[in-house]
């Protein structure tokens, strides 16, 4: 099974608000990424652990309706890959980022422009793995 053309970087998006989901999906697609939507933190972590798809970054809302919030999803993602790029989205919890966010992540306070999201993901992907 070969892929034709360029394989786009797949970005895991965890968002349970349909409107935000649609905006994020469109922004990433326009930015040259392939968004993969997970409606819950549990689903996202299961997909990340499954390893069937090579996700390149995580974009997660902080407030999720299920038991696992965005902070937890990001921590789990980092357990799987310590360098995994993370972009948080939040309307209310942006100030908690310093204490609860993982290192080398970006916080986007809602409302944000679609271009800001694409820029944040691009920045993290372009930063690459620092040479130690």
C-alpha positions in Angstrom: 0.0 0.0 0.0 1.9 3.0 -1.2 0.9 6.6 -0.6 0.8 8.9 -3.7 2.3 12.3 -3.4 3.6 13.9 -0.2 2.6 12.5 3.1 1.3 15.3 5.3 2.3 15.5 9.0 -0.6 14.1 11.0 -1.6 16.2 14.0 -3.6 14.7 16.8 -6.4 17.1 17.8 -8.3 16.6 21.1 -11.4 18.8 21.2 -15.0 18.0 22.1 -16.5 21.3 21.0 -17.8 20.8 17.4 -17.3 24.4 16.4 -13.8 24.6 17.6 -13.1 21.2 16.2 -14.2 22.3 12.7 -12.1 25.5 12.9 -9.0 23.7 14.1 -9.4 21.0 11.5 -9.8 23.6 8.7 -6.8 25.7 9.9 -4.5 22.7 10.1 -5.6 21.3 6.7 -5.0 24.8 5.1 -1.6 24.9 6.8 -0.5 21.7 5.2 -1.2 19.3 8.0 -3.5 16.3 8.3 -5.7 16.7 11.4 -6.8 13.5 13.2 -9.7 14.3 15.6 -10.1 12.6 18.9 -13.2 13.6 20.9 -11.8 12.5 24.2 -8.5 12.4 26.1 -8.9 8.6 26.5 -9.4 8.1 22.8 -6.3 10.3 22.0 -4.0 8.4 24.4 -5.3 5.1 23.0 -4.5 6.2 19.5 -1.1 7.6 20.5 -0.2 4.3 22.3 -1.5 2.2 19.4 1.3 3.4 17.1 -0.7 2.7 13.9 -0.3 6.3 12.9 2.8 8.4 13.3 1.4 11.5 14.9 3.7 14.5 14.7 2.1 16.8 17.3 -0.7 17.1 19.8 -3.2 20.0 19.8 -5.4 19.6 22.9 -8.2 21.6 24.6 -7.7 21.7 28.4 -11.3 21.3 29.3 -12.6 18.0 28.1 -15.9 16.5 29.1 -14.4 13.1 30.1 -12.3 12.3 33.1 -9.0 13.0 31.4 -8.2 16.7 30.8 -5.7 18.2 28.3 -3.0 18.5 30.9 -3.2 14.7 31.4 -3.3 13.9 27.7 -0.1 15.9 27.1 1.7 14.2 30.0 0.7 10.8 28.6 1.9 11.8 25.1 5.2 12.8 26.6 5.5 9.4 28.3 5.2 7.8 24.9 7.6 10.4 23.2 9.5 12.8 25.4 10.0 15.3 22.5 6.3 15.2 21.4 5.2 18.8 20.4 2.2 20.0 22.3 -0.1 22.9 21.7 -2.7 23.6 24.4 -6.0 25.5 23.7 -7.9 27.1 26.5 -10.3 29.9 27.3 -10.1 29.7 31.0 -6.9 27.9 32.1 -4.1 29.7 30.2 -2.7 31.0 33.5 -2.2 27.4 34.7 0.1 26.6 31.8 3.3 27.5 33.7 2.5 25.1 36.5 0.6 22.3 34.6 1.9 22.4 31.1 4.7 20.2 29.8 8.0 21.8 28.8 8.5 23.0 25.2 4.7 23.4 24.7 2.7 26.4 23.5 -0.5 27.8 25.0 -3.1 29.4 22.8 -5.7 31.3 24.7 -9.2 31.2 23.1 -10.3 32.9 21.0 -7.4 32.6 18.7 -7.0 33.1 15.0 -6.6 29.9 12.8 -3.3 31.2 11.6 -2.0 31.4 15.2 -2.6 27.6 15.5 -0.8 26.8 12.3 2.2 29.0 13.4 2.3 27.3 16.8 2.4 23.8 15.4 4.9 24.8 12.7 7.2 26.4 15.3 7.2 23.2 17.4 7.8 20.9 14.5 10.5 23.1 13.0 12.3 23.2 16.4 12.9 19.5 15.9 14.8 17.5 18.4 17.5 19.5 20.1 21.0 17.9 19.9 22.3 17.0 23.3 
